[in-house]
Amino acid sequence: MVVPRHSPFIPKLLHAYHDGVLGGHLGVLKTYRRLATNWFWSGMKKDITSYVAACDVCQHCKASTLASSGLLQPVMPPMLN
C-alpha cells in the first residue's frame, strides 16, 4: 500500500509498528522491515530513523554497544635516582 509523503496516517503507522502493543520498540531495522511488508512512502527509512531516535523509551533502555574496557592494570611509580 502506497501512502502519500505528507499523510497524517504516517505517524499513526509509526506509533503502531514501533510503540504499539505488537511493536515492542524493536529499533530502526526491524521496524522498517515490519512496515515495508505492507506500506511504502517516499523517505520511509529516514522517517523511521528519526522516529526511533526521538523515542524516549528506546533512548533510556537501549543497551550499550561498546566493548568493555577490560581490567585495570597497576602502574609502577617512576624510579628516582
Summary of the structure (lengths in Angstrom):
residues: 81
radius of gyration: 21.5
end to end distance: 79.9
largest distance: 79.9
contacts: 150
relative contact order: 0.15
helix: 44%
strand: 2%
